[in-house]
Amino acid sequence: MRSIQRRSTSLLFAAIAGVVLLFAMLFMGMNRVQAEDEQSTGRLITIHDRGSETVMLSDAETVAGVLETAGVEIDARDAVEPALTEKLVANEYSINIYRARPVTIIDGVLRQKIITPYQTGEQIAKDGGVNLFTEDDTILTRSNDILNDGAGLRLVVDRATPLTLDLFGTKTAIRTQAETVEEMLSDKDITLEANDRVSVSQSTPIVEAMTVKIWREGKQTVTAEEKVDFPVEIIQDADRPIGYSAVQTKGVQGLRTVTYEVDIKNGQEVARKEIAALVTKKPVKQVEIVGIKINLSVNYSADRAEIMTAAGVAQSDQDYAAYIINNENALWCPIRWQGTTGCGDTYYEKFPGAESSSQVGYGLCQATPGIKMASAGGDWRTNVITQMKWCRDYAIGRYGSWEAAYRFKVTSGWW
């Protein structure tokens, strides 16, 4: 009986020791993982390749360096976004790898096979040297004709029909996917009015090389070619400093043919109205990258800090405020008029009515007109703190914060 008790006790102690050992090993493993995490540095990189996703940390300075570290091989015909030469400045990046694969391009009776990494019909056609017009369509599908195309994709080019549009006396070569004249007019945003005439029935099918003529009965019309401004898209990059600006995609002006109805009396034009417009060349949007990262370092004396504090400018905003004042009124002179140098001893009015003139600024922030600062106090002409209070209200009221006012000042030169 005592032997059985001793064996039970031994087993119990052994079980307890095993549990303690297990917890110790788990604790040590967690500490090791935590230590490894704390030692991990670098940018967070996500690599997308052939439907797979790899996440890693890397200290490499370029995309090419990241892929080399990850052991990812790139063929000369593959495409990588961002580019292999792209320098890494942000904390996180997604790298997309587009592997080259065979595509059969079918353009009417022409057929060619290429190896390309591009994804859209337009990009693939360009890579294959196929010129597309704006109105042409492309259809990208997986090839089912293994015998003729082989394994891969098939890109079919659906060409728009070319024809001539004689719009109020101006002939223009156009292209359209429309089936009838009525659909073509709608496609080109041409609206006919009561006195307008078309040379063929609007139900007429569109055929290659046909001419459709439109004219207006009665009043005279004139047609001119005008430029179309390109739109601009601004992309703010928080990893680039304020002042950085680069054109990512250059904009290109478009062209349009505009027809005006002109009312002439006694040989003179007395009225003009646009009656039709046809865009002959679409503008290309310009994409610009603008840096918004703040790297602010402003030196200003203790007495100027006291002025801002007395005017209610928070300490966290004083660098922004000091930068603006330094660039508006470097002397911080409360009686300085725009265009003058130095700081006089007493206030004077630059010219009769200067205080209410929108042509001249005054005071710390060069308020225009200066009399606007009267809202901050009756001593606005000479009291630097009163002027600073007005500057504070102006910055927050117009821009929402001193930081936003600073950003605007840096990028535009004024505020």
C-alpha positions as CSV (number, residue, x, y, z in Angstrom):
1,M,0.0,0.0,0.0
2,R,2.9,2.4,0.9
3,S,4.6,1.5,-2.4
4,I,1.5,2.5,-4.4
5,Q,1.3,5.8,-2.5
6,R,5.0,6.5,-3.2
7,R,4.5,5.8,-6.9
8,S,1.5,8.1,-7.1
9,T,3.4,10.9,-5.4
10,S,6.3,10.5,-7.8
11,L,3.9,10.6,-10.8
12,L,2.3,13.7,-9.4
13,F,5.6,15.5,-9.0
14,A,6.6,14.5,-12.5
15,A,3.4,15.9,-13.9
16,I,3.8,19.2,-12.1
17,A,7.4,19.5,-13.3
18,G,6.3,18.8,-16.9
19,V,3.7,21.6,-16.7
20,V,6.2,24.0,-15.2
21,L,8.8,23.1,-17.9
22,L,6.1,23.6,-20.6
23,F,5.1,27.1,-19.3
24,A,8.8,28.1,-19.1
25,M,9.4,27.0,-22.7
26,L,6.3,29.0,-23.9
27,F,7.4,32.1,-21.9
28,M,10.9,31.9,-23.4
29,G,9.5,31.5,-26.9
30,M,7.2,34.5,-26.5
31,N,10.1,36.6,-25.2
32,R,12.2,35.5,-28.2
33,V,9.4,36.4,-30.7
34,Q,9.0,39.8,-28.9
35,A,12.7,40.4,-29.0
36,E,12.8,39.5,-32.7
37,D,9.8,41.9,-33.4
38,E,11.5,44.7,-31.5
39,Q,14.7,44.2,-33.5
40,S,12.7,44.1,-36.8
41,T,13.2,47.3,-38.7
42,G,12.6,48.5,-42.3
43,R,9.7,49.3,-44.6
44,L,6.7,47.1,-44.8
45,I,6.6,45.6,-48.3
46,T,3.8,43.6,-49.9
47,I,4.7,41.8,-53.1
48,H,1.9,40.7,-55.5
49,D,3.1,38.1,-58.0
50,R,1.0,35.6,-60.0
51,G,-1.9,35.8,-57.5
52,S,0.3,35.3,-54.5
53,E,1.1,37.8,-51.8
54,T,4.3,38.1,-49.8
55,V,4.7,40.5,-46.9
56,M,8.2,41.4,-45.6
57,L,10.3,44.0,-43.9
58,S,13.2,45.5,-46.0
59,D,15.8,48.2,-45.6
60,A,16.5,48.2,-49.4
61,E,16.5,51.7,-51.0
62,T,14.9,50.7,-54.3
63,V,12.3,48.3,-55.6
64,A,15.0,46.3,-57.3
65,G,16.8,45.9,-54.0
66,V,13.6,44.6,-52.3
67,L,13.0,42.0,-55.0
68,E,16.6,40.9,-54.9
69,T,16.4,40.5,-51.2
70,A,13.2,38.5,-51.5
71,G,14.7,36.3,-54.2
72,V,12.1,37.3,-56.8
73,E,13.5,37.1,-60.3
74,I,12.3,39.5,-63.0
75,D,12.4,38.8,-66.7
76,A,13.3,41.6,-69.0
77,R,9.8,41.4,-70.5
78,D,8.0,41.6,-67.1
79,A,6.6,44.9,-65.8
80,V,6.9,46.1,-62.2
81,E,5.0,48.9,-60.5
82,P,6.5,50.9,-59.0
83,A,9.5,50.8,-61.4
84,L,12.6,48.8,-60.4
85,T,14.6,52.1,-60.1
86,E,12.0,53.7,-57.8
87,K,13.6,55.0,-54.6
88,L,11.7,54.0,-51.5
89,V,10.8,56.9,-49.1
90,A,7.5,55.9,-47.5
91,N,7.0,53.4,-44.7
92,E,4.8,51.0,-46.7
93,Y,4.8,49.9,-50.3
94,S,2.8,47.5,-52.5
95,I,4.9,46.1,-55.4
96,N,2.9,44.6,-58.3
97,I,4.6,42.2,-60.7
98,Y,3.0,41.7,-64.1
99,R,4.5,38.6,-65.8
100,A,4.8,38.6,-69.5
101,R,2.5,36.2,-71.3
102,P,1.6,35.5,-74.9
103,V,-1.2,37.5,-76.5
104,T,-2.6,37.2,-80.1
105,I,-3.6,40.6,-81.5
106,I,-6.3,40.4,-84.2
107,D,-6.9,43.7,-86.1
108,G,-9.1,43.0,-89.0
109,V,-7.2,40.6,-91.3
110,L,-3.9,41.3,-89.5
111,R,-2.9,38.8,-86.8
112,Q,0.3,38.9,-84.6
113,K,1.6,37.2,-81.5
114,I,3.5,39.1,-78.9
115,I,4.8,38.5,-75.4
116,T,3.7,41.3,-73.1
117,P,3.2,42.1,-69.4
118,Y,0.5,44.7,-69.9
119,Q,-3.0,44.3,-68.6
120,T,-5.3,46.5,-70.6
121,G,-6.3,46.4,-74.3
122,E,-4.9,49.8,-75.0
123,Q,-1.5,49.0,-73.4
124,I,-1.2,45.6,-75.1
125,A,-2.1,47.2,-78.5
126,K,0.6,49.9,-78.0
127,D,3.2,47.3,-77.0
128,G,2.4,45.4,-80.2
129,G,2.8,48.6,-82.3
130,V,-1.0,48.8,-83.1
131,N,-2.2,52.4,-83.4
132,L,-5.6,52.9,-81.8
133,F,-8.0,55.8,-82.4
134,T,-10.0,57.2,-79.5
135,E,-13.2,55.7,-80.8
136,D,-11.7,52.2,-81.3
137,D,-12.6,49.4,-78.9
138,T,-10.6,46.4,-77.7
139,I,-11.9,43.1,-76.5
140,L,-9.5,41.0,-74.3
141,T,-10.4,37.3,-73.7
142,R,-8.7,34.0,-73.1
143,S,-8.0,32.2,-76.3
144,N,-10.1,29.1,-77.1
145,D,-8.3,28.5,-80.4
146,I,-5.2,26.7,-79.2
147,L,-4.4,25.5,-82.7
148,N,-4.0,29.0,-84.2
149,D,-3.3,31.2,-81.1
150,G,-1.6,28.8,-78.8
151,A,-2.1,29.1,-75.0
152,G,-2.6,32.7,-73.8
153,L,-4.9,35.6,-74.4
154,R,-6.6,37.1,-77.5
155,L,-7.0,40.8,-78.1
156,V,-9.5,41.8,-80.8
157,V,-9.5,45.3,-82.1
158,D,-13.0,46.7,-83.0
159,R,-12.3,49.6,-85.3
160,A,-14.7,52.6,-85.4
161,T,-16.0,53.5,-88.9
162,P,-14.3,56.5,-90.5
163,L,-16.5,59.1,-92.2
164,T,-16.7,62.8,-93.0
165,L,-18.9,65.2,-91.1
166,D,-19.7,68.5,-92.8
167,L,-20.9,70.5,-89.8
168,F,-22.2,74.0,-90.9
169,G,-19.6,74.3,-93.6
170,T,-16.6,72.8,-91.9
171,K,-15.6,69.3,-93.0
172,T,-14.0,67.0,-90.3
173,A,-12.8,63.4,-90.5
174,I,-14.4,61.5,-87.6
175,R,-14.8,58.0,-86.4
176,T,-17.7,56.3,-84.7
177,Q,-19.0,53.0,-83.3
178,A,-22.6,54.2,-84.0
179,E,-24.8,52.1,-86.3
180,T,-26.9,54.9,-87.7
181,V,-26.6,58.6,-88.4
182,E,-29.0,59.4,-85.5
183,E,-26.7,57.4,-83.1
184,M,-23.6,59.1,-84.5
185,L,-25.1,62.6,-83.9
186,S,-25.9,61.6,-80.3
187,D,-22.5,60.1,-79.8
188,K,-20.9,63.4,-80.9
189,D,-23.3,65.5,-78.7
190,I,-24.8,67.2,-81.8
191,T,-28.3,68.5,-81.1
192,L,-30.4,69.6,-84.1
193,E,-32.7,72.6,-83.8
194,A,-35.8,73.3,-85.8
195,N,-34.1,75.0,-88.8
196,D,-31.2,72.4,-89.0
197,R,-31.1,70.1,-91.9
198,V,-29.2,66.8,-92.5
199,S,-28.2,65.5,-96.0
200,V,-29.4,61.9,-95.3
201,S,-32.1,60.4,-93.2
202,Q,-31.1,59.9,-89.6
203,S,-32.0,56.2,-89.9
204,T,-29.3,55.8,-92.6
205,P,-26.7,53.1,-91.6
206,I,-23.2,54.3,-91.0
207,V,-20.8,53.1,-93.7
208,E,-17.1,53.8,-94.3
209,A,-16.1,56.9,-96.2
210,M,-19.7,58.4,-96.2
211,T,-20.3,62.1,-95.8
212,V,-23.0,63.5,-93.5
213,K,-23.7,67.2,-94.1
214,I,-25.6,69.5,-91.6
215,W,-26.6,73.0,-92.3
216,R,-29.0,75.6,-90.9
217,E,-31.7,77.4,-92.9
218,G,-31.8,81.2,-92.4
219,K,-29.2,82.8,-90.2
220,Q,-25.5,82.9,-90.9
221,T,-23.1,80.6,-89.1
222,V,-19.4,80.7,-88.6
223,T,-17.1,77.9,-87.5
224,A,-13.8,78.2,-85.6
225,E,-11.2,75.8,-84.1
226,E,-10.6,76.4,-80.4
227,K,-8.2,75.0,-77.9
228,V,-9.5,72.9,-75.0
229,D,-7.6,73.3,-71.7
230,F,-6.4,70.1,-70.1
231,P,-7.6,69.3,-66.6
232,V,-5.0,69.2,-63.8
233,E,-5.1,66.6,-61.0
234,I,-3.0,67.5,-57.9
235,I,-1.8,64.5,-55.8
236,Q,-0.5,65.4,-52.3
237,D,2.5,63.3,-51.3
238,A,3.0,63.3,-47.5
239,D,6.5,61.8,-48.0
240,R,7.7,64.7,-50.0
241,P,8.6,68.1,-48.3
242,I,6.5,71.2,-48.9
243,G,7.9,73.0,-51.9
244,Y,8.4,69.7,-53.9
245,S,6.5,69.7,-57.1
246,A,6.8,67.4,-60.1
247,V,4.7,66.6,-63.2
248,Q,3.9,62.9,-63.2
249,T,1.9,63.0,-66.5
250,K,2.2,66.0,-68.7
251,G,-1.1,67.5,-69.9
252,V,-1.9,68.1,-73.5
253,Q,-4.4,70.7,-74.8
254,G,-7.2,69.4,-76.9
255,L,-9.0,71.0,-79.9
256,R,-12.7,71.5,-80.7
257,T,-14.5,72.8,-83.7
258,V,-17.2,75.3,-82.6
259,T,-20.0,76.6,-84.7
260,Y,-21.7,79.9,-83.8
261,E,-24.9,81.4,-85.0
262,V,-24.2,85.0,-85.8
263,D,-26.8,87.8,-86.0
264,I,-25.7,90.6,-88.2
265,K,-27.5,94.0,-88.6
266,N,-26.4,96.7,-90.9
267,G,-23.2,94.8,-91.7
268,Q,-22.2,94.5,-88.0
269,E,-22.3,91.5,-85.7
270,V,-24.7,92.2,-82.9
271,A,-25.1,88.7,-81.3
272,R,-23.4,85.4,-81.3
273,K,-24.5,82.0,-79.9
274,E,-22.8,78.7,-79.9
275,I,-24.9,76.1,-81.6
276,A,-22.6,73.1,-82.0
277,A,-19.3,71.9,-80.9
278,L,-17.2,68.9,-81.9
279,V,-14.2,67.8,-79.9
280,T,-11.6,66.7,-82.5
281,K,-8.8,66.1,-80.1
282,K,-9.5,65.2,-76.5
283,P,-7.2,66.9,-73.9
284,V,-4.9,64.8,-71.8
285,K,-5.1,65.3,-68.0
286,Q,-2.0,66.6,-66.3
287,V,-1.1,64.9,-63.0
288,E,1.1,66.8,-60.6
289,I,2.8,65.6,-57.4
290,V,3.0,68.2,-54.6
291,G,4.9,67.6,-51.4
292,I,3.0,68.4,-48.1
293,K,5.5,67.0,-45.6
294,I,6.4,69.7,-43.0
295,N,10.1,70.1,-42.1
296,L,9.7,73.4,-40.2
297,S,12.6,75.1,-38.4
298,V,12.0,78.8,-37.5
299,N,14.3,81.0,-35.4
300,Y,12.6,83.8,-33.5
301,S,13.5,85.7,-30.3
302,A,11.9,85.3,-26.8
303,D,10.1,88.7,-27.1
304,R,8.4,87.6,-30.3
305,A,7.3,84.4,-28.6
306,E,5.9,86.6,-25.8
307,I,3.9,88.6,-28.4
308,M,2.4,85.4,-29.8
309,T,1.6,84.0,-26.4
310,A,-0.1,87.2,-25.2
311,A,-2.2,87.2,-28.4
312,G,-3.4,83.6,-27.7
313,V,-1.3,81.8,-30.2
314,A,-0.7,78.3,-28.9
315,Q,2.9,77.2,-28.4
316,S,2.4,74.4,-30.9
317,D,1.4,76.9,-33.6
318,Q,4.1,79.5,-32.9
319,D,6.5,78.1,-35.5
320,Y,3.9,78.4,-38.2
321,A,2.9,81.9,-37.1
322,A,6.5,83.1,-36.8
323,Y,7.2,81.8,-40.3
324,I,4.3,83.7,-41.8
325,I,5.2,87.0,-39.9
326,N,8.9,86.6,-40.9
327,N,7.9,86.5,-44.5
328,E,5.2,89.2,-44.4
329,N,7.0,91.7,-42.0
330,A,10.5,90.6,-41.2
331,L,11.0,93.4,-38.6
332,W,7.8,92.6,-36.8
333,C,7.1,96.3,-37.1
334,P,3.4,97.1,-36.2
335,I,3.5,100.5,-38.1
336,R,5.0,99.2,-41.3
337,W,3.2,99.9,-44.6
338,Q,3.6,97.6,-47.6
339,G,6.5,98.7,-49.8
340,T,8.3,100.7,-47.0
341,T,11.7,99.7,-45.4
342,G,12.7,100.0,-41.8
343,C,10.5,100.8,-38.9
344,G,9.6,104.4,-38.0
345,D,9.2,105.8,-34.6
346,T,5.5,106.8,-34.9
347,Y,2.4,105.9,-36.9
348,Y,1.7,107.7,-40.1
349,E,-0.8,107.2,-42.9
350,K,1.0,106.3,-46.1
351,F,-1.5,108.3,-48.2
352,P,-5.0,109.7,-47.6
353,G,-7.3,106.7,-47.4
354,A,-4.5,104.2,-47.1
355,E,-6.1,102.5,-44.1
356,S,-9.2,101.4,-46.1
357,S,-7.4,100.9,-49.5
358,S,-7.2,97.3,-50.8
359,Q,-4.0,98.3,-52.6
360,V,-1.6,98.4,-49.6
361,G,-1.1,96.1,-46.6
362,Y,-0.3,97.2,-43.1
363,G,1.1,95.8,-39.8
364,L,2.4,92.4,-38.7
365,C,0.5,90.4,-41.2
366,Q,0.2,93.1,-43.8
367,A,-3.5,93.2,-43.6
368,T,-5.2,94.5,-46.7
369,P,-6.9,96.9,-46.0
370,G,-5.3,97.7,-42.7
371,I,-8.5,98.9,-41.1
372,K,-9.7,95.3,-41.0
373,M,-7.6,94.9,-37.8
374,A,-10.0,97.3,-36.0
375,S,-12.1,94.2,-35.2
376,A,-9.3,93.1,-32.8
377,G,-9.1,96.4,-30.8
378,G,-9.1,100.2,-31.1
379,D,-5.3,100.4,-30.8
380,W,-4.9,98.2,-33.9
381,R,-2.7,100.9,-35.6
382,T,0.2,100.6,-33.1
383,N,-0.3,97.7,-30.7
384,V,1.6,94.6,-31.9
385,I,-0.4,92.2,-29.6
386,T,-3.7,93.5,-31.0
387,Q,-2.4,93.0,-34.5
388,M,-1.3,89.5,-33.6
389,K,-4.8,88.7,-32.3
390,W,-6.2,89.7,-35.6
391,C,-3.6,87.6,-37.4
392,R,-4.6,84.6,-35.3
393,D,-8.3,85.0,-36.1
394,Y,-7.6,85.5,-39.8
395,A,-5.4,82.4,-40.0
396,I,-7.9,80.2,-38.2
397,G,-11.0,81.8,-39.7
398,R,-9.8,81.5,-43.3
399,Y,-7.7,78.4,-43.3
400,G,-8.9,76.5,-40.3
401,S,-5.5,76.4,-38.5
402,W,-2.1,78.0,-38.4
403,E,-0.7,74.9,-40.0
404,A,-3.0,75.1,-43.0
405,A,-2.3,78.8,-43.3
406,Y,1.5,78.0,-43.3
407,R,1.0,75.3,-46.0
408,F,-0.8,77.8,-48.2
409,K,1.8,80.5,-47.6
410,V,4.6,78.1,-48.6
411,T,3.0,76.9,-51.8
412,S,1.5,80.2,-53.0
413,G,3.8,82.8,-51.6
414,W,0.9,84.8,-50.1
415,W,-1.9,84.2,-47.7
